[in-house]
Amino acid sequence: MDLKAATHVCVSPVEMEGDDTQVLPRSPMYLITIQGGVPGAMLRIEGPEASLGRSAENVHQFPDPTISRRHAVITHDGSGDAWLTDLGSSNGTYLDGKRVPPHAATRLEDGARIQLGASIILKYASLGPDDERFQREMFERTVRDNLTGLYNRGYFMEQIGPLCERNRMRNLGTALLMVDIDHFKRVNDLHGHEAGDAALREVAKVLRESTRSDDLVARYGGEEFIVALPVASADQGWERAEQFRRMLASRPIRAGRKELRVTASFGVSSSTMARPRGIKALMTTADVALYEAKRTGRDRVVAAERMLTAAERRTESCDALAV
């Protein structure tokens, strides 16, 4: 899930002078998160209309329970003026501290602050190329892990909800992979922290190279990583994790003059259309599966669904014997 890949070229407005068309320079408009979500996040406003709300059908989604599914819309008219309209939301839309009337367009000025529901506050602002670059760099520093370049835990936790919702809208499930480098303390003790850092970077590189734009990858903390990806079935989550495991096990890691190899254990849990799970349940069951992978020898993938199936079979056998 690459923020940079989500940036598009904004079409400049034009002015008609006789038979000639003149392109007028104009900075693209953004909503910049001030409160709620990830501070500094930049949402680009493109086209004549951008809807805001809790559901994935909106141009910009805000997974906050105080925001309505279709909360508000920003429109731009032929003159380039911007307008904010509340779509009859339950908890209201506020512009510079004042609640706007529902279903009535209110003029939106550069620099205005928009509040959606109880906790989301956004700044509507134009950014020139230099300002945009600076704002993006500052944002990247807040959401990236310094050592590996992956997203950090905080950003992952902000994005996992919207990702699950987008997958659901596409009739897909979500697989959650918890990844733990095997015997990481031993790597540090035997080869030094430089080798440990090299191992962390290499695991991050394998995950980054093996995932797609729809996937979400982060360093969860220490030697743990976490991956969320769309799947059509629980088996697909296990298969992707097994691909990661094999690639990592075969990859040499260089730290100075030293060359070593590391393995990792994977715990997988899936929420599918047939068997949905909430985010808390996804993370809990993936963590249980990871513990089982480490307990049973490491360098392996354990899926929560397969553990449950085996437990259910044992329960059925016990029930049959009791009868």
N, C-alpha and C positions, 0 to 999 in steps of 0.2 A: 504494500500500500504506500505508494510514493507520492508525497505531497507535491513534488516538483512536476511529476507526470500529470497532475490534475490541473495544472495551470494552462490556460488557453489564451490565444490571441483575441483581444477584444476589438470588434469592428468600430472604427472611429465614426462619429457622426459626420454628416455631409451637409453642405449648404448649397442651394441652387442659386446661381447668378446668371440669369439669362439662360443660354443653352449650355453653360459650362457647369460642371460639378466640381466643387472645391472641397477637399477633405480638410476638416478643422482638427488640429491637434487637441486631444483631450485625454487626461489621465484616467485610467480605469478606476472604477469604484469598488470598494471593499467593505465588508463588515468585519471589524476586528474585535475579537472577544476580550472584554474587560473583566467580566465576572461570570462564573459558571463555565463549565467546559475547561479547555486548556487556555490560560491567559495568553493573548498574543496571536491566537489562531486567526488566519486570514481566509475569509470566504469571499471569493470574487463574484461580483454582480455582473452578469452578462445577459444580453438580450433585453427585450422590452419588459419582461416580468420575471420576478424571482419569488417563489413562495417559500414561507418559513413555517415550520411546524414540527410535531413530534413524529409523524409517520414518515416512512421511507419514500413516499410518493412526492415529497416536497423537494425543491431544488436544494435547500439547505435544511438538514434535519437536526433537531435538538432533543435528545432523549431525556427530557425532564418531565416528571409527572404533572407539574403545574402548567405545562404548555399543551394547548389543544392540538389535535391531530393536524388540522389545517388552521393555523393560528393567524397569520398575517401575510401580506404580499407587498412587495416593493415594485412599482412600475415606473417606467420612463416614457414620457410623451415625446412627440415629434420635435419639440423645442429643446429636448435634453433635460427637462426638469424632472425631478424625482418625487414620487408620492408614496406615502405609507398608508395602507388600509388594513384595519383590523377586520378579520373575517367572522366576527361574532364569537370570539374566544371566551372561554369560561372565566379566566383570570385577567383578561385585559392586556392591551398593548399600550406602552407609555412612551412618549416622545419628550425628551428633556424633562422628565419628572412629571409630566401631565398625561393623564389617560386620554387616548384619542377615542372619539366616538366610533362605534362599530359601523362597518359598511360605508364609511365616508372617507374619501381620500384626503390626507393631510400632507401639506407640502413638506418635503424632506430636504434639509440643507446639509451641505458638506460640514462634517464635524459633529453632527447631531448624535445624541445618545438614544438608543432604542432599548427598552426593556420589554422582554417577553415573559409573561407569567410572573412568578415570584423571585426568580434568581438569575435569569440570563440577561446580561447587559452587554450591548454591542455598540461600537462606534462606527457610524457611517462616514467613510472618508475616501477622498481621492488620493492616490499615491503615484508620484512620478517614478521613473525608473530607479533613481538613487534611493528614494524613500522605501520603495517596494523591496529593493535588495536588502536594505538595512533591516527592515521589519521582518523579512523572511529569515535572515541570518539570526536575529535575536530569538525568533520563535524556534528555529531548529536547535539552538543551544538549550532551550528548555525541555525539548521532547526527545533529544538524542542522548544515548549513553556515550560518554567521552571516549572510552576505550575501544568499543566495538563498532560504533557508528549506527547500531540498531536503535529502534525506539526504546525508551525507558519504560519502567513498570507503570508509572503514572499515566503516560499517554496510552498505553495498552488498555488500562482499565477504563479510560474515557471512551475508547473506540470500540471495545468488544460488543457493547450493547447495540450501537448503530450497525455494526457489521452483521450481527445475528439477524437484525430486523431486515437488512437489505437481502440477505440470503433467503429469509423466509418469503419475502415478496417475489423472489425468483423460483419459489418452490424447491429450495435447496436447504439442506441442513448445515450445521457448523461443527467441525471437529476441532477439539482443543488438544494440543500436544504440549506436555510438560517435559522438558529435556534437562538432564543433569549429567555433567561430565563425570565419568567414573574416576574414583581415586584422585580427585583433583589436589587434595592436600599433599599426597605423595609426590605429585609432579612438582609442586612448589618446594617441598623438602629436599628432593633428590636433585633437581635441576635449577632451582632458583626461581624467583618471582618473574624474571624476564621470560623464562620458559612458560610459566603459568599464564602470563599476559598473552604470549604468542598462541597458546592453546585456546584461550577465550576468543581471540580475534579469528582464529581459523574455524572454530565452530560457528561463529557468527557469519563468516564468509560462506561456509557450506550452506547454511540456512538461507542466506540472502540470495545466493546463486540458484537455489533449488526451489524458490517460491515465486509466485506470480503476483501481478499487480492487485489481484483481489485478496491476497493473503495478508495477514498482519503478523509481523515478527518482532519480538522484543527481548531484551535482556531482562529477566525477571529479578535477578539479584544474585550476587556471588557467582557461582558456576552454573546457575540455572537460567534456562531460556524458555520462552513460551511462544507458541505459534497457534494462530486461529485461521482456519481456511474453510471455504465452502465445499461441501460434499453432497453427493446424491445418496450415499449410504454410509453406514458406520464402517464397513469394510474399507472404503476408500481412505478414511482417516488412518487406519492401521497400515495400509499399503504405502501411503505417503511417508509415514514415520519410518517404516522399514527402509525406504529408499534413502532417507536422510541418514539412518544408522549405518547402512552399508557404505555410503559415500564417505562418511567421517572416519570409519574404521580403516579405510584403504588410503587415507590421505596423510602423507608425511608432514610433520610440522617442524619448521626450522627456527631455532632460537640461537642466534650467533652461529657458532660452529657445531652446535648440537642438533641432532635430528631425532625426533621421537614421534610416537603415535599415541593417540588417545581414543577412547571409545566413550559412548554415552548411553545412558538408559532413558527410555521413553515411556511415559504414561499417556494414554490416549482415551479421551471420552468424546462422545458425539451426541449432538441433539439433532434428531432427524424429524421429518414430517410425520413418520410413523410412531416415533418415540421421542417427543420433545422434552428438553430439559431446560431449566432456567440457568442463568449464568453462574450463580452460586453452586448449583448442583454440578454443572459442567466442571468447574474448577476443583471442587471437592473430590469428585470421582476420578478425574485425571490425576490428582495428587495421590490418591489411594493406589491407582494403577502404577504410578511411578515408583512408589514405595515397594510394590510387589515385584517390579522389574529389578530393583536393586537387591531385594531380599533373595531372589531366586537366581542370582549369579551375575547381574549387570550385563551391559552390552546386548540389550534385548528390548523388544517392544512388547508392552502389555496393554491390552485394550480393556477398559472397564466393562464393556458390553460382553466380552468373552468371559471375564471373571464372573459376572452376574449369571450368565448362562450356565457356567459350570456349577455355581452355587445352587442355582435353581434345580439342576439335575440331581445334585446330592440331596436337596430337600425332598424332591419327589421320590427318590429311592428310599429315604428314611421313612417317608409317609407310607410307602408301599409295604415296607417291612413291618411297620407298626400295625398295619391292617392284618 
